Amino acid sequence: MQSSPVATTDKILVLGAGELGMAVLRELATQPGARVTVMLRPSALDATSFEKRQLLEALDRLGVAVVTADVLSDSEEALAALFSNFDVLLGCLGFVAGPGMQLKLTRAALRSAVKHYVPWQFGVDYDQIGYGSPQDLFDEQLDVRRLLRGQSRLQWQIIATGMFTSFLFEPAFGVVDLQHNVVRALGSWDTAVTVTTPQDIARLTAAILFEPQLVNRVIFTAGDTLTYRQLADLVEQSLGRRVERVACSVAMLKAELAAAPQDPMRKYRAVFGQGRGVAWPKAQTYNGERQIDTTTVSEWLTEHLR
């Protein structure tokens, strides 16, 4: 007998209301019968802050309830007690939460009565990258997977999305530098990268969440997969001018990281330069196999570089 869709019966708690969290909340709020709650820090209820009032008003319009907890200071026991009021837990607190927080949330989920957990794994294929990569935060993501795979009580889904599409164009990341008219290739011009917009991640996550057969596994999505050569070509087409192309070899990226080993962007550049676990064919993803349209880099450029 086929299971009922999650949204008709389950209470869903989304952790965080940042860029991805808000996109996920908007998608879940449209699901018939879904009872959606978001977990915010207690300081988010500060009525004197215009931005925080705007956030609370937006959540109210969506029909999303609010609970408060502090991931940094609250104990695992306290978080587990909160999580036990819900059936589904969806993590949208990224690395900004700090080292150790993804493990803390996972341990709290395992101690709770929650039935289904989608941790913050909206990124690369950590299994392929493995332990000891230039980005030490990735080791914690592997620890999370080990915890989930080593138990049978809690159902889980891991959704691999590649990097946010906009991150390719983040000046601090240093791949597309529009100010200086430069595109840099991490590793080589033939190295590939998979990217997805937060809006597409949210839409696909909402769909994946309600497919009960897709549990206890890694599900891959992709807005686009392209090489850095293709990226440079697209940027030139969008700008209508040539750009300077600079190839950054893996050796160069590792040397830059060695000179500043705590620089998070240099860690990311070194990982992506290695090209392992950071790209997969779009046709073989959840959305590719179901022919669900997602935003390509070309479409993103058309929208944002008008």
C-alpha positions as CSV (number, residue, x, y, z in Angstrom):
1,M,0.0,0.0,0.0
2,Q,1.4,3.4,-1.0
3,S,2.2,5.8,1.8
4,S,0.3,9.0,2.1
5,P,2.1,12.2,1.1
6,V,4.0,13.7,4.0
7,A,2.2,17.0,3.8
8,T,-1.3,15.6,4.6
9,T,-0.4,14.3,8.0
10,D,2.9,15.6,9.2
11,K,4.1,18.7,11.1
12,I,7.2,20.2,9.5
13,L,9.8,22.2,11.3
14,V,12.2,24.2,9.2
15,L,15.4,25.3,10.9
16,G,16.3,28.9,9.9
17,A,14.8,31.5,7.6
18,G,17.8,32.7,5.6
19,E,18.0,32.8,1.8
20,L,17.3,29.1,1.4
21,G,15.1,28.8,4.5
22,M,12.6,31.4,3.3
23,A,12.5,29.9,-0.2
24,V,11.8,26.5,1.4
25,L,9.1,28.0,3.7
26,R,7.4,29.6,0.7
27,E,7.3,26.3,-1.1
28,L,6.1,24.2,1.8
29,A,3.4,26.8,2.7
30,T,1.7,26.1,-0.6
31,Q,1.4,22.3,0.0
32,P,-2.2,21.3,0.8
33,G,-2.5,20.3,4.5
34,A,1.1,21.1,5.4
35,R,1.5,22.5,8.9
36,V,4.8,24.4,8.7
37,T,6.8,26.0,11.6
38,V,10.1,27.7,11.5
39,M,12.7,27.8,14.3
40,L,14.3,31.2,14.8
41,R,16.7,32.5,17.4
42,P,15.0,34.4,20.3
43,S,16.5,37.6,19.1
44,A,14.5,37.3,15.8
45,L,11.4,38.4,17.8
46,D,13.0,41.8,18.5
47,A,10.1,44.1,17.5
48,T,12.4,47.2,17.4
49,S,14.2,45.9,14.3
50,F,12.6,46.8,11.0
51,E,14.2,43.8,9.2
52,K,13.0,41.4,11.9
53,R,9.5,42.8,11.8
54,Q,9.5,42.4,8.0
55,L,10.5,38.7,8.5
56,L,7.8,38.0,11.0
57,E,5.2,39.7,8.9
58,A,6.3,37.6,5.9
59,L,6.0,34.4,7.9
60,D,2.6,35.4,9.2
61,R,1.4,36.0,5.6
62,L,2.6,32.5,4.7
63,G,0.8,31.0,7.6
64,V,4.1,29.7,9.1
65,A,4.2,29.4,12.9
66,V,7.4,30.4,14.8
67,V,9.2,28.7,17.6
68,T,12.5,29.9,19.1
69,A,15.7,28.2,20.1
70,D,19.4,29.0,20.0
71,V,21.4,26.3,18.3
72,L,24.7,27.7,19.8
73,S,23.6,27.9,23.4
74,D,20.7,25.4,23.8
75,S,21.6,21.9,24.8
76,E,21.0,18.8,22.6
77,E,18.4,17.7,25.2
78,A,16.5,21.0,24.8
79,L,16.7,20.9,21.1
80,A,15.5,17.2,21.1
81,A,12.6,18.2,23.2
82,L,11.6,20.9,20.8
83,F,12.1,18.6,17.7
84,S,9.9,16.0,19.3
85,N,6.8,18.2,18.7
86,F,7.3,17.6,15.0
87,D,7.3,14.8,12.5
88,V,9.7,16.3,9.9
89,L,12.8,18.3,10.5
90,L,14.4,20.2,7.6
91,G,17.7,21.9,8.2
92,C,18.3,25.3,6.6
93,L,21.0,26.5,8.9
94,G,24.2,26.4,6.8
95,F,27.8,26.6,7.8
96,V,27.3,30.1,9.1
97,A,25.9,28.4,12.2
98,G,29.5,27.5,13.0
99,P,31.6,24.3,13.3
100,G,30.0,21.5,15.1
101,M,26.4,22.7,14.7
102,Q,25.4,20.3,12.0
103,L,26.5,17.4,14.2
104,K,24.7,18.9,17.2
105,L,21.5,19.2,15.3
106,T,21.8,15.7,14.0
107,R,22.4,14.2,17.4
108,A,19.4,16.2,18.7
109,A,17.3,14.8,15.9
110,L,18.3,11.3,16.7
111,R,17.5,11.8,20.4
112,S,14.1,13.3,19.6
113,A,10.9,11.6,18.4
114,V,11.0,13.3,15.0
115,K,10.4,10.8,12.2
116,H,12.1,12.3,9.2
117,Y,15.2,14.5,8.9
118,V,16.6,16.5,6.0
119,P,20.0,17.9,7.2
120,W,21.8,20.8,5.8
121,Q,23.7,19.0,3.0
122,F,22.6,21.2,0.2
123,G,26.0,21.3,-1.5
124,V,28.6,19.0,-3.0
125,D,29.0,15.2,-2.9
126,Y,30.9,14.8,0.3
127,D,31.1,11.1,-0.1
128,Q,33.2,11.6,-3.3
129,I,35.3,14.3,-1.8
130,G,36.1,12.3,1.4
131,Y,37.7,13.2,4.6
132,G,40.7,15.5,4.8
133,S,39.8,17.9,1.9
134,P,41.0,21.5,1.9
135,Q,37.6,22.6,3.3
136,D,37.7,21.2,6.8
137,L,34.0,21.9,7.4
138,F,33.2,19.1,4.9
139,D,34.5,16.5,7.3
140,E,31.6,17.3,9.7
141,Q,29.2,16.7,6.8
142,L,30.6,13.3,6.4
143,D,30.2,12.7,10.2
144,V,26.6,13.6,9.8
145,R,26.1,11.1,7.1
146,R,27.9,8.4,9.2
147,L,25.5,9.1,12.1
148,L,22.4,8.8,9.9
149,R,23.6,5.7,8.1
150,G,24.5,4.0,11.3
151,Q,21.0,4.0,12.7
152,S,17.5,2.8,11.6
153,R,15.0,4.7,13.7
154,L,15.1,8.1,11.9
155,Q,14.3,8.3,8.2
156,W,16.5,10.8,6.3
157,Q,17.1,12.4,3.0
158,I,20.3,14.1,1.8
159,I,19.8,16.5,-1.1
160,A,23.0,17.3,-3.1
161,T,22.6,20.5,-5.1
162,G,26.1,21.8,-5.9
163,M,26.8,25.4,-5.0
164,F,24.3,28.2,-5.1
165,T,24.3,29.6,-8.6
166,S,24.9,33.1,-7.3
167,F,28.1,32.0,-5.5
168,L,29.9,31.7,-8.9
169,F,29.4,35.4,-9.2
170,E,30.3,36.3,-5.6
171,P,33.3,38.7,-5.8
172,A,34.9,37.2,-2.7
173,F,34.8,33.7,-4.3
174,G,36.8,35.1,-7.2
175,V,35.6,33.0,-10.1
176,V,33.6,35.6,-12.1
177,D,35.0,39.1,-11.3
178,L,32.8,41.5,-13.2
179,Q,34.4,44.6,-11.8
180,H,37.8,43.6,-13.3
181,N,36.3,41.8,-16.3
182,V,38.0,38.5,-15.4
183,V,36.8,34.9,-15.3
184,R,39.0,32.4,-13.4
185,A,38.9,28.6,-13.9
186,L,39.4,26.6,-10.7
187,G,41.7,23.6,-11.6
188,S,41.4,23.9,-15.4
189,W,39.0,25.2,-18.1
190,D,37.7,21.6,-18.4
191,T,36.9,21.3,-14.7
192,A,33.1,21.2,-14.2
193,V,30.8,22.5,-11.5
194,T,27.2,21.9,-10.6
195,V,25.1,24.9,-9.4
196,T,21.4,25.4,-8.4
197,T,19.5,28.5,-7.3
198,P,18.0,28.6,-3.8
199,Q,14.5,28.9,-5.4
200,D,15.0,25.7,-7.4
201,I,16.6,23.9,-4.4
202,A,13.5,24.8,-2.4
203,R,11.1,23.7,-5.1
204,L,12.8,20.4,-5.6
205,T,13.3,19.8,-1.9
206,A,9.5,20.2,-1.3
207,A,8.8,17.7,-4.1
208,I,11.5,15.2,-2.8
209,L,10.2,15.5,0.8
210,F,6.8,14.2,-0.3
211,E,8.1,11.1,-2.1
212,P,8.2,8.5,0.6
213,Q,10.2,6.1,-1.6
214,L,13.1,8.5,-1.7
215,V,14.3,7.9,1.9
216,N,17.6,7.0,3.5
217,R,19.6,8.0,0.4
218,V,21.4,10.9,-1.3
219,I,19.3,12.5,-4.0
220,F,21.1,14.7,-6.6
221,T,19.7,17.8,-8.2
222,A,21.2,20.3,-10.6
223,G,20.2,23.7,-11.9
224,D,23.1,23.5,-14.3
225,T,26.4,21.6,-14.8
226,L,29.1,23.3,-16.9
227,T,32.8,23.7,-17.3
228,Y,34.6,26.9,-16.5
229,R,35.3,27.3,-20.2
230,Q,31.5,27.2,-20.8
231,L,31.0,29.6,-18.0
232,A,33.5,32.1,-19.5
233,D,31.8,31.8,-22.9
234,L,28.4,32.5,-21.3
235,V,29.7,35.5,-19.4
236,E,31.1,36.9,-22.6
237,Q,27.8,36.4,-24.5
238,S,25.9,38.1,-21.7
239,L,28.2,41.0,-21.4
240,G,28.8,41.4,-25.1
241,R,32.5,41.7,-24.6
242,R,35.6,39.6,-24.2
243,V,36.8,38.8,-20.7
244,E,40.3,38.0,-19.4
245,R,40.6,34.3,-18.7
246,V,42.8,33.1,-15.9
247,A,43.4,29.5,-15.2
248,C,44.2,28.6,-11.5
249,S,45.8,25.2,-11.3
250,V,45.3,22.9,-8.3
251,A,48.9,23.5,-7.3
252,M,48.3,27.3,-7.4
253,L,45.1,27.0,-5.3
254,K,46.8,24.8,-2.7
255,A,49.7,27.3,-2.5
256,E,47.3,30.2,-2.0
257,L,45.6,28.2,0.8
258,A,48.9,27.3,2.4
259,A,49.7,31.0,2.6
260,A,46.4,31.7,4.4
261,P,45.2,28.4,5.8
262,Q,42.2,29.9,7.7
263,D,40.8,31.7,4.6
264,P,37.4,30.1,4.0
265,M,37.2,31.2,0.3
266,R,40.7,29.7,-0.4
267,K,39.5,26.5,1.1
268,Y,36.4,26.4,-1.2
269,R,38.5,27.3,-4.2
270,A,40.9,24.5,-3.5
271,V,38.1,21.9,-3.2
272,F,36.4,23.0,-6.3
273,G,39.6,23.2,-8.2
274,Q,40.2,19.5,-7.5
275,G,37.0,18.8,-9.4
276,R,36.0,15.7,-7.4
277,G,32.5,15.5,-6.0
278,V,31.5,19.0,-7.2
279,A,29.8,18.2,-10.5
280,W,27.4,15.6,-11.9
281,P,25.4,15.2,-15.1
282,K,22.2,17.1,-14.9
283,A,20.4,14.5,-17.0
284,Q,21.0,11.9,-14.2
285,T,19.5,14.1,-11.4
286,Y,16.1,14.0,-9.7
287,N,14.9,16.9,-11.8
288,G,16.7,15.8,-15.0
289,E,15.1,12.4,-15.0
290,R,11.7,13.9,-14.4
291,Q,12.2,16.7,-16.9
292,I,11.6,19.4,-14.3
293,D,12.9,22.8,-15.6
294,T,15.5,24.5,-13.5
295,T,17.4,27.8,-13.9
296,T,20.5,27.4,-16.0
297,V,23.5,29.7,-15.7
298,S,22.6,31.3,-19.0
299,E,19.1,32.1,-17.7
300,W,20.6,33.4,-14.4
301,L,22.9,35.7,-16.3
302,T,20.0,37.0,-18.5
303,E,18.0,37.8,-15.3
304,H,20.8,39.4,-13.2
305,L,23.1,41.1,-15.8
306,R,20.4,43.0,-17.7
